[in-house]
Amino acid sequence: MEQITGREKEIKILQKLLDSNNPELLAVYGRRRVGKTYLISRFFYGKGLYFELTGINRGSRQEQLNQFSKAMSEAFPTAGPFPSPKSWFTAFDILREQLERHPKKSKIILFLDEFPWLATNRPSHLMKAFEHVWNRYFSRMPNIKVVICGSAASWMIKKVINNKGGLYGRLTQKMHLQPLTLYETELYLQSNNVCLDRKQITDIYMTIGGIPKYLNFIEQGLSSAQITYSLCFSPFGYLKTEFLQLFESLFDNHKTHMSVVRALAKKHQGLTFNELAKTIDVKSGGFLTEILDELELSGFVQFISFFGKKKREGQYRLIDEYSLFYLTWVEPNQNHPCTEDYWLRMQRSPRYLSWAGYAFENICIKYADMVARALNITVITESYSHWFHRPDKNKDARGAQIDLVIDRKDQTVNLCEIKFCEKEYEITKDYAAILNNRRATFREVTKTRKSIFNTIITPFGAKQNAAYLSCVDNQVDMSALFVKI
């Protein structure tokens, strides 16, 4: 088997399914380019009879069935030819007949990739046909392992994982394949002979995230700035036109999804549901809820609760690194050729610092569990949230905002200040006063009786000068985000 880098937990799950003496039905979902097909095909290929069928985006039912015929010929080359069936019931009957001739002690792997695409055209009857063949035949074959995979996360959850029909309770395992973490990204790049320090890996991650497909385009011997230019700004950069294609392939109502993402890209602090509905002028709350659910499930946005409020009171943030980078930097330059030094020049601009600060915040919020681990509070962490305070207009008090609040079970709260910088951060006397005043404001407004710790998170840590000692209780640096989980 070709080495699969950075998917240790997932490989353990797949190995357990393969070793099982029972029929197994696995549902795998995750955004496009995240490596679902690569993981499943590389792991299972050559470990038994292998059948792989991939759906066609917006293909007709007959086009999908034609693909089934080709997949049959590839899996059973001596038994064909296989004419294209006219229905999915007929298709699965043809497949079943071939499988029943296979030795009972030999493994059978059926990989149905982009399953939502196979089922999109109505009436396709794919779900009914699969439910029938699984319940009547496949579930009685102890050597069979079926993997249903799809990029349309909401469809997979509604139609497969939370199925109320014939597949109810039939799944033996589910897997939400996430982008690679920073630790896994480092391993992935090293496996491709790309040797960069952790700051430059973080810079790349802030630009394109942990998407294996994107990382695979990185050439060795280039700096993070050169890589960013090559992928996003050069005339033939792969990520120069990826944004529209990505959303078109993932969502039926992709224009509305893109409107939400664009609105969030302009508001770094995030938007509440009502603010978002007003911004994109959506009349139906139910429709917007569905759109946001789909974006959350696909890893584009994240809902962050307000500290001390009800569970569903909070803001939505755009946390997909590539989408934020594209809308901030790439799209505005689509009609303006960029010179090779463009990104180097931008890295010295105030606009860059604003974007980088937000992008680094997103990584820290996304991997808040790693921050908690670095603080040795994993087992006592209760929740992560956001907090802000806007004083009344007739008062002299100043507002305050905290991007990450860690509420703990031991009567303690960590107020996390996230700062992006290119070197060790140095706190001034004035900034120390701001942090201490913010802590006092937090206590006064929230009425909490808990101990409150000021925590600073920076790439290279903070210099422990007198100002630091007067306001900061603990700190976390970039290395905390490069841990194995």
N, C-alpha and C positions, 0 to 999 in steps of 0.2 A: 504493500500500500504506500502511495506517495505520502510523505510526511505532511500532516495537517498541523499547522502552527497556531497556538493560542486558543484552542477549543477543548481544553482538558476535561471540563465538567460535562460538556456535550458528548465527547467521545466515550466517557464512562457510561452515560445513559444509553448510547447506541450499542456499546459492547454488551451491556446487560440484556438488551432486547435481542441481540443476535444470539447470545448464549442460552436464552430462555427455551424451554421445551414446550412452550405454549404459543398459540397464535397471538401476534402482537399487532396493534393498530396505533400508529404514532402520527400525531398532527404537528407539523412544523410551520411556524409563521414568523414573519419579520419583514422589514422594508426591503425594497429591491436593492441589489448590489451588496447585500450584507453577507452573502456567502452560503445561502441555504443549499443551493444546487451543488456547489462544490463540496460542501461538507458531506451531504448524503451520498452523492455518487462516488466520491473518493473513498469513503469509509466502506460502503457495501459492495462496490464493484469487485468481482472476482471471488466473493465469499459464498457463492451459491448461484443458482439460476437467477439472473438479474434482468428484470423488465422495467424499462423506463419510458414513461409517456409524458410529454411536455405540452401544455396547452398553448394555443396561439392567441395573442392579445386581439380581442375583437374579431376572432375568426368565427365563421358560421359553424353550425352543428356538423355539417358534412365535412368541412375542412378539419375539424377536430377528429372526426371519425376516420378521415383519411390518414391523419397522423397516427391513430391507433393501429391501423393496418401496417404502417411502416415500422412501428415499434414491435409489432408481433413478428415481422420478418427478421428484425434484428435479434430478437430474443430466441426465436425458433427457426433458424435459417434452413434446416433440413425438412421442416414440416410444411413450409409454404408452397406456393404463394397464398397470401391471405387477402381476399378481396375486401374492399371497404364495406363495413357493415352499415345498415340503414338506421340502426338505433343502438343506444347504449346497452339495452338488455341483451341484444344479439351480440354486441361486442364482448361483454363480460362472459357470456356463454362460451364464445370461442376461446377466450382466455382460460376459462375454467377447464375446458376439455383438454387443453394442452397441459395445464398444471397437474391434472389428475393422472397423467401419464408419467409424471416426474417421480423419481425414487422418493419414498416416504421419509427416508433418513437424511436427505439432502435439503439444505436450506433453500427457501424461495424468497426473493426480495422483489416486491412490487413498489416502484417509486412513481407516484402520480404527481408530477411537478406542475406548478401553476394551476392547481385544481380549480380555483374560481374561474379561470379563463375557459376551462373545459366545460364549465356549467353555465356560462353567462347567457347563451342564447335560449330563449323560451319558445316552445317547451322543449328543453333538452332532455329532461327525465334522467339526467346523470345521477343525481342524488338518490332517486328512487331505485335505479338500477344497482348502484353501488350498495345501498342499504340491503337490498335483497340478496346480492351475491355474498356479501359479508355474513349476514345472519344465517343464510341457508347453507353456504358451502365453506367460505374461507375461515370462519370462526371455528370450524371443526378440523382444520388442518394445522396440527401443532408445529409444523416446520415453516409456516408462512409468516412473513414480516411485511406489513403494508405501511408505507409512509405516504401520507397526504400532505402536500406542501403548497403554500401560497403566499404571495406578497401582499394581497389585499387582506390586511389583518382583521378588519371588522367583519368581513365576509367569513373568514375562517372561524372566527369566534362564534358568530351567530349561527352559521350553517353546519359547522362541524363540531367544534368544542362544546357549545351549548345546544347541540341538536336536540330537538324535542320529539323527533320522529324515530325512525328505525335505528339510528346510531346512538340513541340516548343511553348513556352509561357504557358504551362499547369501547371507547378509547382506553387504551392501556397506558398511554403516556402522551404528554404534550410538551412542546418545546418552543419557547419564544426566543428566537435567535437574535441577540443584541449586537450592536457594533462592538468591535474590539475595544477593550479598555486601553488605557495608556500603557499598562504593563504588557498586554498582549500585542499592542502596536509595536512596542520596542522589540519584542521577540520576532514579530512578523518581518519588520524591516531588517533585522539582523540575519534572518533566514534568507533574505534576498541580497545579502552583502551590502546593505545600506547602513553605514556606521555614522550615527549622529549622536551628539550629546542630548541629554534629556530636555534642555531648554529648547533646542531646535526641534525635537520631536513634539514637544508641547506646542510650539509655533505651528507646526504642520497640522496637529490635531485640532487646533483652534480654527484652522482653515477648512479642512475636509473631514474631520472626525475620524472615527475608527472603522471606516468602510473599506473592507478588503479590496474591492474592485478598484477603488481610487488609489489605495496604497500601492497596488500592484504596478501602477504606472510610474512610480518613483524610480529614478535612475540613481545608481550609486555614484559617488564622487561629486554630488551637488549639495550645496548648502540649502537650508530651508527656504531662503529667499529665492534662490534659483529654481527650486522645485515649485514654489508657488507661482512664479512667473510662467514656467513651462506648462503647468497644468491649467492655469486659469487665464492667462493674459497673452500667451503666444498665439500666433495666427491659427495654429492647429491644436491648441490645447483641448484636451478631452473634456474638461469641466467647463469650458466656455459656453457650451450649449446644453449641458446636462439638465439644468433646472426644469425647463418646460417638459422635456421628455420624461423625466422622473415623475412629475405630477400627473401627466397624461396617462402613464402606464399604471399608476396606482389607484386613481380615484375617478369614478364616473363623473362627478361634479367638480372636476379638477379646478375650474376657474374660481369657484367659491373657496375651495381649499387654499388656492394661491392668494386670494384676497385676504384671508385670515392671516396667512403667513406674512404677507406684505405689511399688514397693519401692525403685527407684533414686532416685525423687524424695525419699525420706526419708533417703538416705545420700549426702550431697554428695561424699564422697571416692570413691564408687563401691563396687561389690561384685564379688568374684570369682565365677566360675561356681558353685563349690560353695556359697558364701555365699548366692548368689541362689537356687539350688535348694532350700536349706534354708528360706530366708525365705518362698518362695511354695509350699513343700511339693509340689514336682514330683518324682515317682518316676523318670521316664524321662529319662536324660541326653540321649538322642537327640532327644526331643521338645523339651526346653528349647533344645538347640542349634539346632533348626529355627526356634523362635520368635525366638531372639536374632539369627539370620542375617536373618530377615525384618525385624526392627526395625532392624538395621544398614543393610540395603539401602535401607530407606525413610527413613533419616536421623534416626531417633529416638534411637538409642543409638550409642555409639562405644566400641570396645575399645582400651584403652591399655595397652601392655606395661609390665612392671616393668623398670627399668633393670638391665642385667646378667643378666637371666634369659632363659629360653627364650622363643621368639616368642609362644607361646600362654599364657604366664604373665602375668596382668595383671588389670585390673579393667574392668568395664563402667560407663560413665557415661551418664546421661540428658543428651543435648545438644540435644534439641528444645526451643526456647525457649518456645513456647506451652504445651506439655505441662507443663513445670516451673512456669510461671507459673499455669496453671489449677489444678494440684493444690495449689500453695502458697497461692494467694490467692482464686481464684474459687470453687472447689468448697466451701470452708468457709463461704462467704457466700451459697450458693444460696438458703437459706431465710431470709436476713436482708437486707432492703433496705438498700442503701448510699446514704448521702447524697452529694451532689456533691463534698464536700470529703474523702471517705473516703480516696482515694489520696494526696492531699496530706498528710493526717495520718499515714498509714502510712509515708510517706517519711522521717519523723523518728523512726521506731521502730527498736530493735535488730533486730527480726525482718526489717525491710526490708534493713538492712545485711548481714545474714547471707545472705539470698536474692540480693541484688545482687552480693555478692562472688562467690558461686558462679556466677551467670549471666554475669558478666564473665569469670570464669575459663574458662567453657565457650567463649565467643567466641574468647578467645586460644588455647585448645587447638585448636578447630576450624580456626582460621586460623593455625596455627603457622608455615606457610610464609611468611606475611606478616611475622611476627615475625623469622624468619630473614633475610628480605630487608632489613628495617630494620637488622639487625645486620651486613649485608653478608657473610653466611656461607651464602648459598643453595647455591652450588656445592660447598661443603665439608661441608654438613649430611648426616649419615649416618642419624640416626633421632631420633624424639621418643618420650619415655617418661615414666613416673611413678616416683617413688621414695619409700619410707617406711622407717623403722627403729623397731622396738619393742625396747627393751633388755630383757634378762632381768630378771625380777622381783626377783632378789636383788642387782641392781646399782643404783648410784646414778645412772648415766648417763641423760640425758633422751632422749626419742624425737624424731624429726625427720620432716618430710614435705615433699616438693617436688612441686608439681603438674605442672610441665613441665620436663623435662630434655632439653636439646638436645645430643646426642652428635655430635661432629664428626670429620672425617677427618684433621684436623691436630693430633691429640693434645691436644684441648681439649674441655672440657665447660662448657656454660652452665647454671647453676642458676637458673631463672626464678621469681622471687617476684612473684605477681600480686596487686595491691592495687586495690580499687575505692574511689574517693573523689570528693568533689565539688569539689576544688580541688587545687592543687599539693601533692604528698605531702611531708611533712617527716619525715625519719628522726631518731629520738632516739638518744642515746648507748646506752641500754639495748637498743634494737632493733638497732642496729649490732652489738652484742655477740652477739645471737641469730643474726644472719645469718652472722657469722664463725664462731661455734661450730658452726652447721649445716654450713658448708663443711668444717670440720675433721672433723666426724662422718662426713660423706659420704666423705671421703678415707679415713678410718680403716676404715669398715665395708666399702666397696666395694674397697679395696686398689688403687684406680686410681693410675696414675702420670702421668695427664694433668694439664695445667693446668686449674684450675677458676675460672671467672668467675661472680661474683654479678651477676645481671641483674634489674632491677626493671621491671615493666610496670604502668603506671598510666594513667588517662585523661588527666591533665594533666601528666605527668612528675613528677620528684622534685626538690626543692630541693637544690642542690649545696652543702650546708653541711659542716662538719667531720666530722660523723657519717657523712654520705653518702660522703665521700671515703675514709673509713676502711674501708668495707665493700663498696661497689658499684663494679663495673668498667664497666658500661654500662647504659643505660636505654632503654626504648621507651615512647612515649606513644600515645594513641588515634589519632593521624593515620596511624600505620603500618598500621592496619586499614582505612583508606579508600583503598587503592591499587588501581589497575587491574591485573588479572592476566590 
